[in-house]
Every structure is written in structure tokens, then in C-alpha cells.
Amino acid sequence: MNNSVGNTARLLWAGLRALLVLTVVCGVLYPLAVTGVAQGVFPHQANGSEISANGKVVGSELIGQRYDLPLKKGQETAAPDLKWFQPRPSNGLGTNSVNTQYKLILSGATNRSGDNKELIDWVRTAKAAVVKDNSVPGHPVSPSDVPADAVTSSGSGLDPAISPAYAQLQVRRVAERNHLSVDRVEKLVEQHTDGRILGFVGEPRVNVLQLNIALEQLVK
């Protein structure tokens, strides 16, 4: 009986020691080490890839933003502010209905199949809007020129980048609305076009927030 109690006590003490050691190593030392390395080697990425303009943080390289006009009375969806480059649609975003104390954006995909009627209607409506918004006098946009990312949302609904093709499609409209030459806006897009990662991963892309910050500086 005494041996049994002693063995149990030793096992409990060994388990407690393991718990304390693992708590210190995994719960304190390891997070501190990872945080220290991240802040020392990758401080920009570790702090959320923040983008600053005029001395204040205006967003992140990793999260897309909308550029809309103020919502008018009776409107359910705000109209896009066409003086800015527009991002991809974000039909997959959800709303925070659980804890309304905080204004949150819930990311997510539309989860619609390619033959889903609702998705087809979204794409058709988005394509018509892209054609209408980006057609300027003497330069109408053909529906066949509208790239896929202009009418479909990403898997998260928060993609911060668009394709160079979609950025180029918006150049004439942005130039006209901001009283700039097409050449200057085209050069701006070219300067903010990132190539494939390591030369072969992913696709060329344009970060919309960074492009619009540069556009704002150009207009001033």
C-alpha cells in the first residue's frame, strides 16, 4: 500500500515538473524567442505589413480595402468612388452578428459552384458595371476585355491585389477623373506592379492600396 502511494506521488510529481518545464519552454521562452527573431529579422512583416501615408498607418499590404462614396439614404450598397483604382469584388465577406460591440469584417469565400445561378448573376452584374464604369469617351471597354479578377472575389474576400490587366483596364477612367494624362497613370501602374515571387511563384499583381496612395500623391 505504501509503495503504491509512493509510486503515485512520484508519478504526480514527475508530471507536475514536466508541466512546469513545458509551460516555461513552450509558453514563455519559445514565444519570446520567435517574437525576438521576427522583430529583429522581419519587423515589417511581424507588425502586420502596415502601410503608412502622411505619417499614419492607413492599412496593411495583406488586406484589401474598398474605395466607395458615402452611403446615400435608401442605398444598401455604396457606389464605388471612380477616381480611385477599384479592388476585386468581396461577395464572400460575412457580417458580425454575434458580438455587435465590435465592428468586424469576417472573411470567406462565396462557396458557390461554377454553375450556381446566384454566382452567374453576380458575375454578369459585375461585368456590366466594370464595362460601364471604365468606358470613357472614345475608348469603350469590351466585355471580352474584362479579366476574371474584376468580377470574382478571392477565397478570403480580402485580396489586397488585382491583376495588371485589371489595373490597366482602369487607367483611362482614373486618368480622366483625376485630370491626369493616361501615360502618367500607366507609368504609375507599371511602377507598382510586382512580378512573380522568386520569378516563378504566383502571378504578377498590383497592390491597390499602395497604388492609390501613389495616385493621391500624384494628384496633389
N, C-alpha and C positions, 0 to 999 in steps of 0.2 A: 504493500500500500504506500509506504513512504517512498519507495523507488518510483512508483507510478506518479506520485505527486511531484517528486523532484524532477523527473523527466519532462512532465508537463510544464513545470515552471521554467526549465531550461529552454524548452521549445518556444514558450511565450516570450522569454527574454531575447532569444535569438531573432524571433520575428519582429519584435519591437525595435531592436537595434538595426535590423535590415530596413525597416520602415523609416527610421530616423535618418540613416545614411542615404537612402534613395531619395528621401524628401529634400535633403540638403543638396545632393548632387543634381538631381533632375529638376527640382523645383526652385533652386536658388542659383547654384553655380553655373549650370548649363545655360539657363536663360540669360544670366548676366554675361557669360562668355559670348553667346550668339549675338546678343544686343551690342556688346562692345565691338565685336568684329564687324558687324553690319554698319554701325555708326562710323567706324574707322575706315572701312574699305568702300562701302556703298551708302554713304549718308543720304544722298538724294533719294534713292530707291527705298531705303529703310524708313524715311519720313513721309512716304506716301507719294513720291514722284510729284511733288507740288509744283504748280506753275504760278509765278508771280508776275504782276503787272502794276506799274505805278506804285511800287513799294508795298503791295499787299498780295496775299495769296488769293488767286481767283479760281483755282480749280486744280485738278490732277491730270497728268498725262494719261491716266488709266481709265478715266470715267468721262463719258460724253456729256455734253450739255445741250439744252435746247436754246434756240435764239428766236423767241416769239415776241409778238406785240402784246401789250397788256390785254387781258381778257375783257371783252366788252360785255355789257349786260345782255343776257339771253344767249350768249355763246357757251357751248360746252367745251369746245377746244379752241385755244388761242391760234390766231393766224400767224404764220411764220413772218419774221421781220426780214424782208428780202434784201436788205442792204448788207446782210451777213451771209457767209457761206453756211449752208444748212447741213446738219448731220444726217445719219441714217434714221429711218423711222424707228420707233421704240414701242411697237404694239405689244411686246411681251411683258412690259413693266406692270407690276401689281400695285395695289394701294394698301396702306397700313390701316387696317380696320380693327386690329386687336388692341394696340396701345396708342390711342389718339393723342396722348400727351406729347408725342414726338412726331414731327413731320419727316417720314422716311420714304425712300424710294426702294421698292422691292424688285430686284432684278429677276429676269426669267425670260424664257423663250415663249413663242406663241403656241408651241406644241400642236400645230396644225399640219396635216399631211399635204402633199403637193396638190392633191385633187379636192381639198376641202373648199367648199363654196365660199365660206367666210374669208379664207385666206386669198382666194382668187379675187374676190370683191375688193379686199384691201389693196392688193397689188394693182388692179385696174384703176382704182381711185387715186392711188399714189402716183401712178404713171401719168395719169391725166393732169394731176396737179403739177408734177415736175415739168411736163411739156408746157403747160400754161405759164407757170411762174418764170421759166427760164427762156422763153421765147421773147426776143426783143425785135424792134422794127428792122426788117431786112435780114434777120437771122432767126427764122423759126426753128424750133427743136423738133426733130422727127422722133416719134415713139420708138423707133428701132435704135436710136442713139442713147436711150436711157439705160444705164448699167444696172445690174441686178441689185447692187447695194443701195441704190437710190429709192428702191421700192420695197425692200425687205429689211427686217430688223435682224440683228445678230443674235447669237444664242443667249447672251445675257441681257440684251436690250440696252446696254450701256457702252457700246463700242465707241471709243473716242475718235476713231479714224474713218475716213472714207477713201475710196479708190481714187487714183489720179484722174481716171476717166470722169468720175462724178464731179470732182473739183473743177476739171476743165469745162464741163458742161455748164457750170455756174458762173464762169468767168465773165461773160458778156453782161449778164444781169447784174452782177456785183459791180462791174466797172461803170455801168450806166447809172446805177442807184447812188454811187459814191462820186460821180463826176470824175472818174479816172480813165486813163487810156487802157485799152484791152491789153496792150503789150506790158504795161506795168503790173497789171493784175496777173497775167500769165507768168511773168517772171517771179512774182511773189509765190505762186503755187509751186513753181519749179524749185524755188529755194526751200520750200517746206515739204517737199516730197522725200520720204525716206525709202530707201531700197530694201531689198530682202535682207533679213538678218543673216550675217555671215555669207551673204551672197547667194544663198540658195533656200533659206527657210522663209516660208510665208510669201506674201505678195507686197509689192510697193504700196505705200499708204501715205495719207496726208492727215496729220492731227488737226482737227477742226478748230479746237481752242487756240492752239499756237498760231494757226493761220489767221484767225480772226483778230488776235492780239496784234499781229504784224500789220493787218489791214487797218486797224484802228490807228496805229502809229503812222501809217502812210497817209491816212486821210487828214490827220491833224496838221 
